[in-house]
Amino acid sequence: MSQSPQGPSDGQGVYEECRLSDHACLDRLKHIADGGFKLVLNYNSLVGSSAQQLLAYADQAQAAGVKIIWAMHTSGFWDGTDLTTLYPALAAHCNCSDNTSFIEYLITLLKDHPATWGYYVGDELHPSVHTQWKTYADIVQQLDPDHPRLIVQGTSANSLGNTTLSLFADGVEVLGQDYYPIGVSYLVPYTQTGAVARDVQSLADQAGRQSAMVLQAFSWTHYYPPARCSPWPGCAPYPTLEQMQQMLDMVLQSSHPRLILWYSYFDILRSDDPTGHWNDLVRAIGTAIGHDG
């Protein structure tokens, strides 16, 4: 079976976590692309990286046919932290006088590269940071109005959507929500994935934004403690092939996301069966069929 035209317009991707100083990080891009993924969001892409390493990573992504969502989501970008102390290798040739000039240097470096999808500017943010964050998000948009900004918020306990998406809609083009119900007793079950996606799409539509979903491809045992279900750890397995297929199908039936991300590639690699779990995820994205909602 092949995926229907109702699939995400920019494709599917994975969360990654590797430092660019590790040459294996470049090889992993090809592995991700060979799995059928079109996007990668590497949490550690800026950590310890030089400008040369960022561009080499982007070149490798371009060669593999993958777009990069640059991870610029940490609080240091808006809370007053000196970014040159967080990213000294990048700052070495920046001649930056303040955080704004550092952000300008970084975006100028990345915005014209064909592998750049856009910028990840928020990850499960608390409403209290909105004002500071919005100033930062506006700077990103002013420096590069041609690439989208993405935020992903978490799923609240026993609810479908996260109403904070509406609050943060003023600083992004794409509103996303993550949903990791397998192994968590206080979330609605994975069979409600369609309802979650429908709620995210509704909030995005109301705000005049595009939607995104982040789906579960990991076991909560990687994030113990605390235990989120009982009896632990047997209650928190990796999602099965069938469960991932169903979650993906329900999203595609119930919404029209610009992209779907899976969390996470790096968890799969550190699992007890990396090949098996990866093959399940690859098969899930290759065989799930979306239908009109």
TACORQUI-V790093 format. One record per residue. N is the residue number from 1. RES is the residue in one small letter. SS is DSSP state (H for helix, E for strand, L for the rest). PSI is psi in degrees with one decimal (none if undefined). D_LAST is the distance of its C-alpha to the last C-alpha in Angstrom with 2 decimals. Layout:
n = <N N>
res = <RES RES>
ss = <SS SS>
psi = <PSI PSI>
d_last = <D_LAST D_LAST>
//
This chain:
n = <1 2 3 4 5 6 7 8 9 10 11 12 13 14 15 16 17 18 19 20 21 22 23 24 25 26 27 28 29 30 31 32 33 34 35 36 37 38 39 40 41 42 43 44 45 46 47 48 49 50 51 52 53 54 55 56 57 58 59 60 61 62 63 64 65 66 67 68 69 70 71 72 73 74 75 76 77 78 79 80 81 82 83 84 85 86 87 88 89 90 91 92 93 94 95 96 97 98 99 100 101 102 103 104 105 106 107 108 109 110 111 112 113 114 115 116 117 118 119 120 121 122 123 124 125 126 127 128 129 130 131 132 133 134 135 136 137 138 139 140 141 142 143 144 145 146 147 148 149 150 151 152 153 154 155 156 157 158 159 160 161 162 163 164 165 166 167 168 169 170 171 172 173 174 175 176 177 178 179 180 181 182 183 184 185 186 187 188 189 190 191 192 193 194 195 196 197 198 199 200 201 202 203 204 205 206 207 208 209 210 211 212 213 214 215 216 217 218 219 220 221 222 223 224 225 226 227 228 229 230 231 232 233 234 235 236 237 238 239 240 241 242 243 244 245 246 247 248 249 250 251 252 253 254 255 256 257 258 259 260 261 262 263 264 265 266 267 268 269 270 271 272 273 274 275 276 277 278 279 280 281 282 283 284 285 286 287 288 289 290 291 292 293>
res = <m s q s p q g p s d g q g v y e e c r l s d h a c l d r l k h i a d g g f k l v l n y n s l v g s s a q q l l a y a d q a q a a g v k i i w a m h t s g f w d g t d l t t l y p a l a a h c n c s d n t s f i e y l i t l l k d h p a t w g y y v g d e l h p s v h t q w k t y a d i v q q l d p d h p r l i v q g t s a n s l g n t t l s l f a d g v e v l g q d y y p i g v s y l v p y t q t g a v a r d v q s l a d q a g r q s a m v l q a f s w t h y y p p a r c s p w p g c a p y p t l e q m q q m l d m v l q s s h p r l i l w y s y f d i l r s d d p t g h w n d l v r a i g t a i g h d g>
ss = <L L L L L L L L L L L E E E E E L L L L L L L H H H H H H H H H H H L L L L E E E E L L L L L L L L H H H H H H H H H H H H H H L L E E E E E L L L H H H L L L L L H H H H L H H H H L L L L L L L H H H H H H H H H H H H L L L L L E E E E E E E E L L L H H H H H H H H H H H H H H H H H L L L L E E E E E E L L L L L L L L L L H H H H H H H H L L E E E E E E L L L L L L L L L L H H H H H H H H H H H H H H H H H H L L E E E E E E E L L L H H H H L L L L L L L L L L L L L L L L L H H H H H H H H H H H H H H L L L L E E E E E L H H H H H L L L L H H H H H H H H H H H H H H L L L L L L>
psi = <150.1 154.6 144.5 164.7 -12.6 5.7 169.9 135.3 -31.8 4.5 -169.5 155.1 -178.4 152.5 135.7 160.3 88.7 146.6 140.8 -14.4 -17.5 115.3 -27.2 -23.9 -37.4 -42.2 -33.2 -27.9 -41.7 -39.3 -42.4 -46.0 -40.5 -23.1 -3.8 7.1 145.6 -7.6 148.3 137.8 102.4 108.3 -33.1 15.4 -31.3 -16.1 113.8 7.0 144.3 168.4 -40.0 -41.0 -38.0 -44.6 -33.8 -38.5 -43.4 -40.1 -42.2 -39.8 -43.5 -43.0 -32.8 -14.4 30.0 140.8 145.8 129.8 105.8 129.0 93.6 48.7 -8.4 154.0 -20.8 -22.0 -16.4 -6.8 8.9 -5.9 141.8 109.5 -25.6 -23.7 -27.1 -36.0 66.0 -33.7 -37.1 -35.6 -14.5 -36.2 21.8 -32.8 40.8 139.8 -19.2 -178.5 -36.1 -42.2 -30.3 -45.9 -40.6 -43.2 -45.9 -47.4 -37.7 -35.4 -35.7 -26.4 -26.9 0.5 133.7 -15.1 -6.6 118.3 -47.5 -152.2 132.6 104.3 -0.4 140.1 104.8 57.9 148.1 142.0 -26.1 -18.2 2.6 -45.0 -49.0 -44.9 -40.9 -38.7 -43.9 -48.3 -36.2 -38.7 -43.3 -45.7 -39.8 -36.7 -30.2 84.0 -5.3 -8.7 143.4 156.1 140.1 136.3 144.2 122.7 160.3 168.5 128.6 155.6 133.0 31.1 164.0 -49.8 176.5 107.4 -14.8 -14.9 -38.9 -38.1 -42.0 1.0 -21.7 -2.8 11.0 166.3 -23.7 123.8 124.6 160.7 139.1 154.9 105.4 72.5 -19.5 112.9 10.5 112.4 -20.5 5.1 153.2 148.1 162.3 -22.0 -8.7 13.7 -38.4 -41.1 -38.1 -48.2 -37.7 -38.5 -42.2 -44.1 -38.8 -45.0 -40.4 -43.5 -43.7 -32.7 -2.4 33.7 169.8 160.3 161.7 154.5 145.3 122.0 163.9 124.4 32.8 168.0 137.6 -12.3 -19.3 -16.0 34.3 142.2 170.0 158.5 137.5 4.1 176.3 142.8 133.7 140.4 0.1 -22.4 -2.9 63.7 171.5 144.5 142.6 166.0 -46.5 -39.7 -41.7 -39.2 -44.3 -43.4 -43.3 -45.5 -43.5 -37.1 -45.5 -27.7 -27.0 -5.8 176.1 72.7 148.3 -32.9 156.7 128.6 153.0 133.2 117.5 154.0 -43.4 -30.2 -41.2 -42.5 -27.0 9.8 176.3 -9.4 68.7 -43.6 -44.5 -46.1 -38.1 -44.1 -36.8 -45.2 -43.0 -42.8 -36.4 -44.9 -19.9 -17.3 -16.2 141.2 130.0 150.0 162.5 134.2 none>
d_last = <19.11 17.89 14.94 12.51 12.80 9.54 11.84 13.63 15.85 18.95 18.41 19.07 22.29 24.57 26.86 30.46 33.79 36.91 39.83 40.52 44.15 43.08 43.01 40.58 37.98 38.11 37.88 34.78 32.89 33.43 32.36 29.07 28.59 29.60 26.78 24.25 23.67 23.89 24.55 27.09 27.94 31.49 32.68 36.28 36.28 38.61 40.71 44.14 43.01 45.10 43.89 44.94 42.84 39.71 40.19 40.95 37.71 35.82 37.77 36.86 33.15 33.43 35.31 32.70 29.78 28.37 27.74 29.14 27.69 31.10 31.59 33.26 31.92 35.05 36.79 39.81 38.14 38.34 40.66 43.93 44.53 46.53 44.10 47.06 48.01 44.53 44.31 47.98 47.50 45.28 47.65 50.69 50.53 48.55 51.48 49.18 50.78 47.89 44.27 43.02 45.08 43.82 40.16 41.20 42.96 40.01 37.43 39.96 40.36 36.68 35.01 36.37 35.69 33.07 31.64 30.73 27.03 27.83 28.92 27.86 29.48 28.41 27.72 27.24 29.54 31.25 31.08 34.88 34.87 32.70 35.66 37.27 34.07 33.11 36.49 35.85 32.30 33.79 36.48 34.02 32.23 35.62 36.84 33.83 31.54 30.09 28.25 25.50 26.17 23.89 24.14 22.66 23.22 23.39 21.63 23.88 25.23 23.41 20.77 17.21 17.80 20.92 22.08 24.52 21.84 22.54 26.24 26.08 23.76 26.98 28.06 25.19 22.72 20.15 19.31 18.58 18.77 20.06 19.24 21.89 21.88 23.76 27.35 26.87 27.51 26.78 23.12 20.31 19.80 17.68 15.58 14.22 12.97 9.32 10.94 13.17 10.81 9.07 12.73 13.86 11.50 12.75 16.26 16.07 14.95 17.78 20.17 19.35 18.70 16.42 14.88 15.83 15.68 18.70 18.47 21.41 23.68 26.92 29.01 30.09 33.59 33.98 33.93 36.39 37.82 36.43 34.99 31.58 31.56 34.23 35.98 36.06 35.56 34.24 31.29 29.98 29.43 27.56 23.98 24.07 22.49 20.24 19.22 18.44 16.42 14.36 14.02 13.00 10.43 8.89 9.12 7.60 4.43 4.67 6.78 8.85 12.19 15.40 16.70 16.54 19.94 21.45 24.40 26.81 28.76 32.05 31.44 30.78 34.04 36.01 34.67 36.76 34.83 33.62 33.30 31.38 28.86 28.41 27.96 25.29 23.30 23.92 22.80 19.60 18.52 19.85 18.21 14.76 12.11 8.67 6.18 3.79 0.00>
//
